[in-house]
């Protein structure tokens, strides 16, 4: 298997590539500016527990960067399916939180829209809805 930078040509490839690129950008932000990301997400860390920042740098950024980079470098439909499913399940988790945790806020609705959009971009190509 050759790792290269396959440039997207079709509209579907561009949609999926855009979802992967945004995912990578979010991962880079979590890696290099986790406190800023926490502020944007309206999360607060405890000064006595710096491992929370480590979780953003390691776990959160690692998955976002890994999946996004794999999609961009390999450009395989099954990888884009993985990306779309990940974003779709993130949206599902947000809906569950909105229903059971009194999380029905504007911020949650905005992030839900972002997650659904990123899932839709990747899934549209992976499922063959857009060529």
N, CA, C and O atoms as CSV, one atom per row, in Angstrom:
chain,resi,resn,atom,element,x,y,z
A,1,UNK,N,N,0.848,-1.165,0.000
A,1,UNK,CA,C,0.000,0.000,0.000
A,1,UNK,C,C,0.899,1.235,0.000
A,1,UNK,O,O,1.828,1.349,0.799
A,2,UNK,N,N,0.610,2.120,-0.880
A,2,UNK,CA,C,1.415,3.327,-1.009
A,2,UNK,C,C,0.762,4.484,-0.269
A,2,UNK,O,O,-0.425,4.759,-0.446
A,3,UNK,N,N,1.545,5.152,0.557
A,3,UNK,CA,C,1.046,6.338,1.243
A,3,UNK,C,C,1.467,7.541,0.410
A,3,UNK,O,O,2.656,7.819,0.249
A,4,UNK,N,N,0.493,8.236,-0.105
A,4,UNK,CA,C,0.743,9.402,-0.945
A,4,UNK,C,C,-0.291,10.452,-0.590
A,4,UNK,O,O,-1.065,10.287,0.353
A,5,UNK,N,N,-0.296,11.498,-1.330
A,5,UNK,CA,C,-1.312,12.524,-1.129
A,5,UNK,C,C,-2.208,12.537,-2.355
A,5,UNK,O,O,-2.006,13.340,-3.266
A,6,UNK,N,N,-3.209,11.642,-2.384
A,6,UNK,CA,C,-4.104,11.597,-3.528
A,6,UNK,C,C,-5.037,12.807,-3.514
A,6,UNK,O,O,-5.860,12.962,-2.611
A,7,UNK,N,N,-4.898,13.637,-4.500
A,7,UNK,CA,C,-5.717,14.849,-4.578
A,7,UNK,C,C,-7.142,14.485,-4.959
A,7,UNK,O,O,-7.329,13.710,-5.898
A,8,UNK,N,N,-8.161,15.008,-4.274
A,8,UNK,CA,C,-9.544,14.686,-4.624
A,8,UNK,C,C,-9.930,15.309,-5.977
A,8,UNK,O,O,-9.546,16.436,-6.291
A,9,UNK,N,N,-10.690,14.552,-6.760
A,9,UNK,CA,C,-11.109,15.038,-8.068
A,9,UNK,C,C,-12.611,15.243,-8.168
A,9,UNK,O,O,-13.061,16.251,-8.714
A,10,UNK,N,N,-13.389,14.309,-7.653
A,10,UNK,CA,C,-14.835,14.405,-7.787
A,10,UNK,C,C,-15.429,15.219,-6.648
A,10,UNK,O,O,-14.776,15.487,-5.639
A,11,UNK,N,N,-16.687,15.605,-6.839
A,11,UNK,CA,C,-17.360,16.385,-5.795
A,11,UNK,C,C,-17.470,15.582,-4.501
A,11,UNK,O,O,-17.276,16.128,-3.416
A,12,UNK,N,N,-17.778,14.292,-4.608
A,12,UNK,CA,C,-17.881,13.447,-3.422
A,12,UNK,C,C,-16.562,13.337,-2.677
A,12,UNK,O,O,-16.533,13.381,-1.447
A,13,UNK,N,N,-15.463,13.193,-3.426
A,13,UNK,CA,C,-14.146,13.140,-2.790
A,13,UNK,C,C,-13.839,14.440,-2.078
A,13,UNK,O,O,-13.271,14.430,-0.986
A,14,UNK,N,N,-14.204,15.557,-2.678
A,14,UNK,CA,C,-13.951,16.852,-2.040
A,14,UNK,C,C,-14.752,17.000,-0.747
A,14,UNK,O,O,-14.250,17.532,0.243
A,15,UNK,N,N,-16.001,16.527,-0.762
A,15,UNK,CA,C,-16.809,16.603,0.461
A,15,UNK,C,C,-16.169,15.789,1.579
A,15,UNK,O,O,-16.017,16.274,2.700
A,16,UNK,N,N,-15.795,14.555,1.268
A,16,UNK,CA,C,-15.183,13.682,2.276
A,16,UNK,C,C,-13.835,14.246,2.723
A,16,UNK,O,O,-13.519,14.224,3.912
A,17,UNK,N,N,-13.040,14.748,1.780
A,17,UNK,CA,C,-11.731,15.323,2.097
A,17,UNK,C,C,-11.898,16.524,3.024
A,17,UNK,O,O,-11.109,16.707,3.951
A,18,UNK,N,N,-12.921,17.340,2.780
A,18,UNK,CA,C,-13.175,18.506,3.631
A,18,UNK,C,C,-13.485,18.079,5.057
A,18,UNK,O,O,-12.995,18.687,6.008
A,19,UNK,N,N,-14.296,17.039,5.210
A,19,UNK,CA,C,-14.594,16.535,6.549
A,19,UNK,C,C,-13.323,16.055,7.242
A,19,UNK,O,O,-13.119,16.327,8.425
A,20,UNK,N,N,-12.467,15.341,6.507
A,20,UNK,CA,C,-11.209,14.861,7.089
A,20,UNK,C,C,-10.280,16.017,7.437
A,20,UNK,O,O,-9.614,15.981,8.471
A,21,UNK,N,N,-10.225,17.040,6.590
A,21,UNK,CA,C,-9.346,18.187,6.859
A,21,UNK,C,C,-9.817,18.962,8.086
A,21,UNK,O,O,-8.996,19.386,8.900
A,22,UNK,N,N,-11.121,19.149,8.227
A,22,UNK,CA,C,-11.648,19.845,9.408
A,22,UNK,C,C,-11.377,19.019,10.659
A,22,UNK,O,O,-11.041,19.567,11.710
A,23,UNK,N,N,-11.523,17.703,10.546
A,23,UNK,CA,C,-11.224,16.820,11.674
A,23,UNK,C,C,-9.765,16.963,12.090
A,23,UNK,O,O,-9.455,17.035,13.279
A,24,UNK,N,N,-8.872,17.004,11.106
A,24,UNK,CA,C,-7.445,17.188,11.414
A,24,UNK,C,C,-7.183,18.535,12.070
A,24,UNK,O,O,-6.401,18.619,13.017
A,25,UNK,N,N,-7.826,19.587,11.579
A,25,UNK,CA,C,-7.642,20.911,12.184
A,25,UNK,C,C,-8.104,20.930,13.636
A,25,UNK,O,O,-7.456,21.535,14.491
A,26,UNK,N,N,-9.222,20.270,13.913
A,26,UNK,CA,C,-9.680,20.174,15.301
A,26,UNK,C,C,-8.679,19.392,16.145
A,26,UNK,O,O,-8.425,19.745,17.296
A,27,UNK,N,N,-8.116,18.340,15.579
A,27,UNK,CA,C,-7.101,17.558,16.289
A,27,UNK,C,C,-5.844,18.368,16.561
A,27,UNK,O,O,-5.268,18.285,17.646
A,28,UNK,N,N,-5.421,19.149,15.580
A,28,UNK,CA,C,-4.243,20.010,15.784
A,28,UNK,C,C,-4.504,21.047,16.869
A,28,UNK,O,O,-3.627,21.337,17.683
A,29,UNK,N,N,-5.716,21.606,16.876
A,29,UNK,CA,C,-6.061,22.583,17.915
A,29,UNK,C,C,-6.021,21.925,19.288
A,29,UNK,O,O,-5.531,22.522,20.247
A,30,UNK,N,N,-6.533,20.704,19.390
A,30,UNK,CA,C,-6.513,20.003,20.675
A,30,UNK,C,C,-5.093,19.648,21.098
A,30,UNK,O,O,-4.790,19.615,22.291
A,31,UNK,N,N,-4.232,19.385,20.135
A,31,UNK,CA,C,-2.856,19.025,20.454
A,31,UNK,C,C,-2.050,20.225,20.920
A,31,UNK,O,O,-1.315,20.135,21.903
A,32,UNK,N,N,-2.182,21.347,20.225
A,32,UNK,CA,C,-1.322,22.498,20.505
A,32,UNK,C,C,-1.982,23.593,21.343
A,32,UNK,O,O,-1.277,24.436,21.898
A,33,UNK,N,N,-3.315,23.607,21.452
A,33,UNK,CA,C,-3.998,24.621,22.259
A,33,UNK,C,C,-5.179,24.004,22.998
A,33,UNK,O,O,-6.320,24.413,22.785
A,34,UNK,N,N,-4.923,23.029,23.861
A,34,UNK,CA,C,-6.044,22.343,24.521
A,34,UNK,C,C,-6.863,23.255,25.432
A,34,UNK,O,O,-8.080,23.097,25.526
A,35,UNK,N,N,-6.223,24.193,26.096
A,35,UNK,CA,C,-6.984,25.085,26.980
A,35,UNK,C,C,-7.940,25.971,26.186
A,35,UNK,O,O,-9.059,26.237,26.625
A,36,UNK,N,N,-7.497,26.424,25.023
A,36,UNK,CA,C,-8.371,27.212,24.152
A,36,UNK,C,C,-9.555,26.371,23.679
A,36,UNK,O,O,-10.690,26.846,23.661
A,37,UNK,N,N,-9.289,25.132,23.299
A,37,UNK,CA,C,-10.363,24.238,22.870
A,37,UNK,C,C,-11.340,24.006,24.010
A,37,UNK,O,O,-12.553,24.007,23.799
A,38,UNK,N,N,-10.826,23.806,25.212
A,38,UNK,CA,C,-11.710,23.631,26.360
A,38,UNK,C,C,-12.590,24.858,26.573
A,38,UNK,O,O,-13.774,24.725,26.886
A,39,UNK,N,N,-12.025,26.047,26.406
A,39,UNK,CA,C,-12.830,27.264,26.553
A,39,UNK,C,C,-13.921,27.334,25.490
A,39,UNK,O,O,-15.058,27.699,25.789
A,40,UNK,N,N,-13.580,26.985,24.250
A,40,UNK,CA,C,-14.560,27.002,23.165
A,40,UNK,C,C,-15.662,25.977,23.428
A,40,UNK,O,O,-16.834,26.240,23.161
A,41,UNK,N,N,-15.286,24.823,23.945
A,41,UNK,CA,C,-16.255,23.780,24.261
A,41,UNK,C,C,-16.970,24.020,25.588
A,41,UNK,O,O,-17.851,23.253,25.977
A,42,UNK,N,N,-16.585,25.084,26.273
A,42,UNK,CA,C,-17.154,25.453,27.575
A,42,UNK,C,C,-16.903,24.386,28.632
A,42,UNK,O,O,-17.776,24.050,29.432
A,43,UNK,N,N,-15.677,23.864,28.606
A,43,UNK,CA,C,-15.232,22.906,29.606
A,43,UNK,C,C,-14.188,23.570,30.483
A,43,UNK,O,O,-13.492,24.483,30.041
A,44,UNK,N,N,-14.076,23.119,31.716
A,44,UNK,CA,C,-13.124,23.716,32.647
A,44,UNK,C,C,-12.310,22.611,33.296
A,44,UNK,O,O,-12.853,21.600,33.743
A,45,UNK,N,N,-11.004,22.817,33.340
A,45,UNK,CA,C,-10.142,21.834,33.985
A,45,UNK,C,C,-9.911,22.242,35.437
A,45,UNK,O,O,-10.047,23.410,35.800
A,46,UNK,N,N,-9.564,21.266,36.245
A,46,UNK,CA,C,-9.248,21.507,37.636
A,46,UNK,C,C,-7.742,21.747,37.737
A,46,UNK,O,O,-6.966,20.904,37.286
A,47,UNK,N,N,-7.303,22.868,38.313
A,47,UNK,CA,C,-5.869,23.130,38.415
A,47,UNK,C,C,-5.089,22.042,39.147
A,47,UNK,O,O,-3.892,21.874,38.915
A,48,UNK,N,N,-5.759,21.305,40.027
A,48,UNK,CA,C,-5.093,20.228,40.763
A,48,UNK,C,C,-4.922,18.958,39.936
A,48,UNK,O,O,-4.258,18.015,40.367
A,49,UNK,N,N,-5.531,18.936,38.732
A,49,UNK,CA,C,-5.477,17.749,37.878
A,49,UNK,C,C,-5.072,18.130,36.455
A,49,UNK,O,O,-5.933,18.252,35.583
A,50,UNK,N,N,-3.776,18.319,36.208
A,50,UNK,CA,C,-3.327,18.682,34.863
A,50,UNK,C,C,-3.482,17.558,33.851
A,50,UNK,O,O,-3.293,17.780,32.655
A,51,UNK,N,N,-3.822,16.356,34.304
A,51,UNK,CA,C,-4.001,15.250,33.369
A,51,UNK,C,C,-5.203,15.472,32.442
A,51,UNK,O,O,-5.313,14.814,31.407
A,52,UNK,N,N,-6.100,16.390,32.805
A,52,UNK,CA,C,-7.218,16.712,31.916
A,52,UNK,C,C,-6.706,17.334,30.623
A,52,UNK,O,O,-7.216,17.033,29.544
A,53,UNK,N,N,-5.708,18.193,30.725
A,53,UNK,CA,C,-5.101,18.787,29.531
A,53,UNK,C,C,-4.364,17.696,28.748
A,53,UNK,O,O,-4.361,17.695,27.517
A,54,UNK,N,N,-3.745,16.778,29.474
A,54,UNK,CA,C,-3.081,15.656,28.817
A,54,UNK,C,C,-4.057,14.773,28.055
A,54,UNK,O,O,-3.712,14.226,27.008
A,55,UNK,N,N,-5.268,14.631,28.570
A,55,UNK,CA,C,-6.279,13.833,27.876
A,55,UNK,C,C,-6.655,14.488,26.551
A,55,UNK,O,O,-6.855,13.797,25.553
A,56,UNK,N,N,-6.752,15.805,26.535
A,56,UNK,CA,C,-7.063,16.501,25.281
A,56,UNK,C,C,-5.926,16.332,24.292
A,56,UNK,O,O,-6.157,16.065,23.112
A,57,UNK,N,N,-4.702,16.486,24.768
A,57,UNK,CA,C,-3.545,16.365,23.874
A,57,UNK,C,C,-3.369,14.934,23.362
A,57,UNK,O,O,-2.979,14.735,22.212
A,58,UNK,N,N,-3.648,13.954,24.190
A,58,UNK,CA,C,-3.386,12.565,23.813
A,58,UNK,C,C,-4.610,11.920,23.173
A,58,UNK,O,O,-4.629,11.656,21.971
A,59,UNK,N,N,-5.611,11.673,23.973
A,59,UNK,CA,C,-6.752,10.901,23.517
A,59,UNK,C,C,-7.568,11.632,22.467
A,59,UNK,O,O,-7.822,11.089,21.392
A,60,UNK,N,N,-7.978,12.845,22.763
A,60,UNK,CA,C,-8.848,13.563,21.830
A,60,UNK,C,C,-8.115,13.917,20.543
A,60,UNK,O,O,-8.610,13.634,19.453
A,61,UNK,N,N,-6.960,14.523,20.656
A,61,UNK,CA,C,-6.249,14.938,19.437
A,61,UNK,C,C,-5.736,13.736,18.668
A,61,UNK,O,O,-5.692,13.763,17.438
A,62,UNK,N,N,-5.349,12.690,19.364
A,62,UNK,CA,C,-4.807,11.515,18.696
A,62,UNK,C,C,-5.813,10.868,17.753
A,62,UNK,O,O,-5.470,10.529,16.620
A,63,UNK,N,N,-7.041,10.696,18.206
A,63,UNK,CA,C,-8.042,10.088,17.340
A,63,UNK,C,C,-8.412,11.011,16.184
A,63,UNK,O,O,-8.530,10.558,15.046
A,64,UNK,N,N,-8.594,12.284,16.459
A,64,UNK,CA,C,-8.954,13.223,15.393
A,64,UNK,C,C,-7.851,13.293,14.343
A,64,UNK,O,O,-8.120,13.223,13.144
A,65,UNK,N,N,-6.616,13.431,14.796
A,65,UNK,CA,C,-5.501,13.504,13.853
A,65,UNK,C,C,-5.299,12.185,13.122
A,65,UNK,O,O,-5.059,12.180,11.914
A,66,UNK,N,N,-5.392,11.077,13.829
A,66,UNK,CA,C,-5.157,9.778,13.221
A,66,UNK,C,C,-6.167,9.439,12.141
A,66,UNK,O,O,-5.786,9.043,11.039
A,67,UNK,N,N,-7.433,9.587,12.437
A,67,UNK,CA,C,-8.466,9.263,11.454
A,67,UNK,C,C,-8.437,10.257,10.301
A,67,UNK,O,O,-8.534,9.861,9.139
A,68,UNK,N,N,-8.305,11.538,10.609
A,68,UNK,CA,C,-8.258,12.552,9.545
A,68,UNK,C,C,-7.070,12.359,8.624
A,68,UNK,O,O,-7.208,12.437,7.403
A,69,UNK,N,N,-5.911,12.109,9.197
A,69,UNK,CA,C,-4.700,11.917,8.396
A,69,UNK,C,C,-4.783,10.640,7.561
A,69,UNK,O,O,-4.372,10.635,6.401
A,70,UNK,N,N,-5.303,9.570,8.131
A,70,UNK,CA,C,-5.461,8.330,7.373
A,70,UNK,C,C,-6.395,8.537,6.181
A,70,UNK,O,O,-6.131,8.039,5.086
A,71,UNK,N,N,-7.478,9.269,6.395
A,71,UNK,CA,C,-8.406,9.542,5.293
A,71,UNK,C,C,-7.738,10.358,4.191
A,71,UNK,O,O,-7.899,10.053,3.010
A,72,UNK,N,N,-7.001,11.377,4.564
A,72,UNK,CA,C,-6.377,12.244,3.567
A,72,UNK,C,C,-5.253,11.527,2.836
A,72,UNK,O,O,-5.130,11.667,1.619
A,73,UNK,N,N,-4.434,10.767,3.542
A,73,UNK,CA,C,-3.293,10.113,2.902
A,73,UNK,C,C,-3.687,8.895,2.070
A,73,UNK,O,O,-3.056,8.606,1.054
A,74,UNK,N,N,-4.729,8.179,2.496
A,74,UNK,CA,C,-5.094,6.941,1.801
A,74,UNK,C,C,-6.321,7.080,0.903
A,74,UNK,O,O,-6.464,6.340,-0.071
A,75,UNK,N,N,-7.208,8.026,1.225
A,75,UNK,CA,C,-8.392,8.336,0.408
A,75,UNK,C,C,-9.198,7.086,0.041
A,75,UNK,O,O,-9.560,6.893,-1.119
A,76,UNK,N,N,-9.472,6.251,1.025
A,76,UNK,CA,C,-10.239,5.030,0.799
A,76,UNK,C,C,-11.665,5.215,1.311
A,76,UNK,O,O,-11.862,5.777,2.389
A,77,UNK,N,N,-12.660,4.753,0.557
A,77,UNK,CA,C,-14.050,4.913,0.994
A,77,UNK,C,C,-14.333,4.338,2.381
A,77,UNK,O,O,-15.110,4.918,3.140
A,78,UNK,N,N,-13.709,3.198,2.724
A,78,UNK,CA,C,-13.976,2.628,4.047
A,78,UNK,C,C,-13.422,3.505,5.171
A,78,UNK,O,O,-13.989,3.543,6.263
A,79,UNK,N,N,-12.336,4.196,4.913
A,79,UNK,CA,C,-11.828,5.132,5.922
A,79,UNK,C,C,-12.769,6.317,6.073
A,79,UNK,O,O,-13.009,6.785,7.186
A,80,UNK,N,N,-13.304,6.804,4.956
A,80,UNK,CA,C,-14.285,7.882,5.040
A,80,UNK,C,C,-15.564,7.411,5.717
A,80,UNK,O,O,-16.233,8.192,6.395
A,81,UNK,N,N,-15.909,6.134,5.537
A,81,UNK,CA,C,-17.046,5.563,6.253
A,81,UNK,C,C,-16.772,5.580,7.757
A,81,UNK,O,O,-17.653,5.909,8.552
A,82,UNK,N,N,-15.553,5.224,8.136
A,82,UNK,CA,C,-15.157,5.271,9.545
A,82,UNK,C,C,-15.279,6.690,10.096
A,82,UNK,O,O,-15.823,6.897,11.181
A,83,UNK,N,N,-14.773,7.657,9.347
A,83,UNK,CA,C,-14.847,9.052,9.776
A,83,UNK,C,C,-16.301,9.488,9.943
A,83,UNK,O,O,-16.657,10.114,10.942
A,84,UNK,N,N,-17.126,9.157,8.971
A,84,UNK,CA,C,-18.540,9.529,9.050
A,84,UNK,C,C,-19.257,8.875,10.213
A,84,UNK,O,O,-20.067,9.511,10.888
A,85,UNK,N,N,-18.961,7.596,10.452
A,85,UNK,CA,C,-19.574,6.907,11.587
A,85,UNK,C,C,-19.125,7.513,12.917
A,85,UNK,O,O,-19.921,7.639,13.848
A,86,UNK,N,N,-17.855,7.886,13.002
A,86,UNK,CA,C,-17.358,8.513,14.235
A,86,UNK,C,C,-18.087,9.819,14.511
A,86,UNK,O,O,-18.533,10.062,15.632
A,87,UNK,N,N,-18.206,10.655,13.495
A,87,UNK,CA,C,-18.914,11.925,13.689
A,87,UNK,C,C,-20.402,11.684,13.954
A,87,UNK,O,O,-21.013,12.389,14.757
A,88,UNK,N,N,-20.981,10.692,13.281
A,88,UNK,CA,C,-22.385,10.377,13.518
A,88,UNK,C,C,-22.647,9.904,14.932
A,88,UNK,O,O,-23.641,10.287,15.550
A,89,UNK,N,N,-21.749,9.066,15.447
A,89,UNK,CA,C,-21.903,8.594,16.825
A,89,UNK,C,C,-21.629,9.712,17.834
A,89,UNK,O,O,-22.204,9.720,18.922
A,90,UNK,N,N,-20.757,10.647,17.478
A,90,UNK,CA,C,-20.558,11.819,18.336
A,90,UNK,C,C,-21.851,12.626,18.414
A,90,UNK,O,O,-22.239,13.088,19.487
A,91,UNK,N,N,-22.510,12.790,17.281
A,91,UNK,CA,C,-23.790,13.511,17.257
A,91,UNK,C,C,-24.842,12.755,18.076
A,91,UNK,O,O,-25.622,13.364,18.808
A,92,UNK,N,N,-24.856,11.427,17.945
A,92,UNK,CA,C,-25.800,10.621,18.718
A,92,UNK,C,C,-25.564,10.797,20.223
A,92,UNK,O,O,-26.515,10.946,20.990
A,93,UNK,N,N,-24.299,10.778,20.638
A,93,UNK,CA,C,-23.973,11.000,22.045
A,93,UNK,C,C,-24.417,12.376,22.525
A,93,UNK,O,O,-24.859,12.528,23.663
A,94,UNK,N,N,-24.298,13.370,21.660
A,94,UNK,CA,C,-24.737,14.717,22.030
A,94,UNK,C,C,-26.253,14.763,22.197
A,94,UNK,O,O,-26.756,15.418,23.110
A,95,UNK,N,N,-26.979,14.077,21.326
A,95,UNK,CA,C,-28.443,14.029,21.445
A,95,UNK,C,C,-28.837,13.344,22.748
A,95,UNK,O,O,-29.731,13.814,23.453
A,96,UNK,N,N,-28.171,12.233,23.071
A,96,UNK,CA,C,-28.458,11.544,24.339
A,96,UNK,C,C,-28.209,12.487,25.509
A,96,UNK,O,O,-29.000,12.528,26.452
A,97,UNK,N,N,-27.120,13.241,25.456
A,97,UNK,CA,C,-26.813,14.192,26.521
A,97,UNK,C,C,-27.873,15.290,26.599
A,97,UNK,O,O,-28.275,15.697,27.689
A,98,UNK,N,N,-28.314,15.757,25.451
A,98,UNK,CA,C,-29.329,16.813,25.447
A,98,UNK,C,C,-30.644,16.307,26.043
A,98,UNK,O,O,-31.371,17.068,26.683
A,99,UNK,N,N,-30.946,15.035,25.835
A,99,UNK,CA,C,-32.195,14.471,26.350
A,99,UNK,C,C,-32.112,14.075,27.817
A,99,UNK,O,O,-33.093,14.218,28.547
A,100,UNK,N,N,-30.965,13.583,28.263
A,100,UNK,CA,C,-30.906,13.038,29.620
A,100,UNK,C,C,-30.124,13.884,30.615
A,100,UNK,O,O,-30.243,13.665,31.820
A,101,UNK,N,N,-29.334,14.839,30.154
A,101,UNK,CA,C,-28.496,15.635,31.061
A,101,UNK,C,C,-28.904,17.101,31.122
A,101,UNK,O,O,-28.104,17.934,31.548
A,102,UNK,N,N,-30.092,17.435,30.721
A,102,UNK,CA,C,-30.539,18.820,30.635
A,102,UNK,C,C,-29.547,19.670,29.837
A,102,UNK,O,O,-29.235,20.799,30.215
A,103,UNK,N,N,-29.054,19.107,28.724
A,103,UNK,CA,C,-28.066,19.797,27.908
A,103,UNK,C,C,-28.675,20.474,26.701
A,103,UNK,O,O,-27.997,20.650,25.689
A,104,UNK,N,N,-29.927,20.856,26.781
A,104,UNK,CA,C,-30.610,21.496,25.659
A,104,UNK,C,C,-30.224,22.979,25.592
A,104,UNK,O,O,-31.017,23.857,25.931
A,105,UNK,N,N,-28.997,23.234,25.151
A,105,UNK,CA,C,-28.493,24.601,25.074
A,105,UNK,C,C,-28.153,24.947,23.629
A,105,UNK,O,O,-28.029,24.063,22.781
A,106,UNK,N,N,-28.005,26.221,23.362
A,106,UNK,CA,C,-27.652,26.676,22.016
A,106,UNK,C,C,-26.301,26.119,21.578
A,106,UNK,O,O,-26.130,25.728,20.423
A,107,UNK,N,N,-25.351,26.083,22.493
A,107,UNK,CA,C,-24.015,25.560,22.166
A,107,UNK,C,C,-24.105,24.105,21.730
A,107,UNK,O,O,-23.469,23.713,20.752
A,108,UNK,N,N,-24.885,23.300,22.441
A,108,UNK,CA,C,-25.039,21.898,22.065
A,108,UNK,C,C,-25.717,21.758,20.707
A,108,UNK,O,O,-25.364,20.866,19.934
A,109,UNK,N,N,-26.677,22.617,20.403
A,109,UNK,CA,C,-27.334,22.563,19.103
A,109,UNK,C,C,-26.360,22.934,17.980
A,109,UNK,O,O,-26.388,22.332,16.906
A,110,UNK,N,N,-25.510,23.915,18.230
A,110,UNK,CA,C,-24.522,24.306,17.214
A,110,UNK,C,C,-23.540,23.175,16.972
A,110,UNK,O,O,-23.258,22.840,15.822
A,111,UNK,N,N,-23.007,22.574,18.049
A,111,UNK,CA,C,-22.064,21.470,17.888
A,111,UNK,C,C,-22.728,20.247,17.271
A,111,UNK,O,O,-22.089,19.502,16.529
A,112,UNK,N,N,-24.004,20.034,17.571
A,112,UNK,CA,C,-24.732,18.936,16.941
A,112,UNK,C,C,-24.810,19.154,15.428
A,112,UNK,O,O,-24.616,18.218,14.652
A,113,UNK,N,N,-25.088,20.372,15.018
A,113,UNK,CA,C,-25.139,20.683,13.586
A,113,UNK,C,C,-23.779,20.473,12.926
A,113,UNK,O,O,-23.703,19.949,11.815
A,114,UNK,N,N,-22.702,20.879,13.604
A,114,UNK,CA,C,-21.349,20.694,13.068
A,114,UNK,C,C,-21.047,19.211,12.923
A,114,UNK,O,O,-20.543,18.779,11.887
A,115,UNK,N,N,-21.352,18.424,13.955
A,115,UNK,CA,C,-21.078,16.992,13.914
A,115,UNK,C,C,-21.882,16.291,12.826
A,115,UNK,O,O,-21.357,15.427,12.125
A,116,UNK,N,N,-23.148,16.657,12.683
A,116,UNK,CA,C,-23.968,16.058,11.636
A,116,UNK,C,C,-23.473,16.443,10.246
A,116,UNK,O,O,-23.500,15.626,9.325
A,117,UNK,N,N,-23.029,17.663,10.099
A,117,UNK,CA,C,-22.493,18.120,8.815
A,117,UNK,C,C,-21.233,17.347,8.457
A,117,UNK,O,O,-21.105,16.866,7.332
A,118,UNK,N,N,-20.296,17.220,9.400
A,118,UNK,CA,C,-19.063,16.486,9.137
A,118,UNK,C,C,-19.343,15.017,8.861
A,118,UNK,O,O,-18.694,14.414,8.007
A,119,UNK,N,N,-20.301,14.436,9.572
A,119,UNK,CA,C,-20.683,13.045,9.312
A,119,UNK,C,C,-21.287,12.924,7.919
A,119,UNK,O,O,-20.956,12.000,7.176
A,120,UNK,N,N,-22.158,13.838,7.569
A,120,UNK,CA,C,-22.818,13.796,6.270
A,120,UNK,C,C,-21.853,13.943,5.110
A,120,UNK,O,O,-21.999,13.269,4.091
A,121,UNK,N,N,-20.861,14.823,5.255
A,121,UNK,CA,C,-19.879,15.011,4.187
A,121,UNK,C,C,-19.117,13.725,3.903
A,121,UNK,O,O,-18.940,13.335,2.749
A,122,UNK,N,N,-18.670,13.071,4.969
A,122,UNK,CA,C,-17.903,11.830,4.787
A,122,UNK,C,C,-18.794,10.676,4.328
A,122,UNK,O,O,-18.402,9.903,3.455
A,123,UNK,N,N,-19.982,10.556,4.907
A,123,UNK,CA,C,-20.858,9.436,4.573
A,123,UNK,C,C,-21.445,9.552,3.167
A,123,UNK,O,O,-21.680,8.537,2.511
A,124,UNK,N,N,-21.680,10.767,2.703
A,124,UNK,CA,C,-22.225,10.945,1.360
A,124,UNK,C,C,-21.311,10.317,0.321
A,124,UNK,O,O,-21.779,9.673,-0.618
A,125,UNK,N,N,-20.015,10.503,0.490
A,125,UNK,CA,C,-19.048,9.900,-0.448
A,125,UNK,C,C,-18.901,8.407,-0.179
A,125,UNK,O,O,-18.943,7.600,-1.107
A,126,UNK,N,N,-18.729,8.039,1.084
A,126,UNK,CA,C,-18.464,6.634,1.427
A,126,UNK,C,C,-19.611,5.714,1.032
A,126,UNK,O,O,-19.379,4.565,0.656
A,127,UNK,N,N,-20.835,6.199,1.113
A,127,UNK,CA,C,-21.993,5.383,0.774
A,127,UNK,C,C,-22.410,5.521,-0.682
A,127,UNK,O,O,-23.391,4.916,-1.112
A,128,UNK,N,N,-21.671,6.312,-1.432
A,128,UNK,CA,C,-21.957,6.463,-2.848
A,128,UNK,C,C,-23.125,7.359,-3.176
A,128,UNK,O,O,-23.659,7.287,-4.283
A,129,UNK,N,N,-23.543,8.208,-2.242
A,129,UNK,CA,C,-24.649,9.127,-2.504
A,129,UNK,C,C,-24.241,10.279,-3.399
A,129,UNK,O,O,-25.067,10.849,-4.112
A,130,UNK,N,N,-22.950,10.620,-3.356
A,130,UNK,CA,C,-22.385,11.661,-4.215
A,130,UNK,C,C,-21.148,11.067,-4.875
A,130,UNK,O,O,-20.280,10.514,-4.201
A,131,UNK,N,N,-21.077,11.183,-6.170
A,131,UNK,CA,C,-19.923,10.595,-6.887
A,131,UNK,C,C,-18.719,11.501,-6.849
A,131,UNK,O,O,-17.672,11.159,-7.400
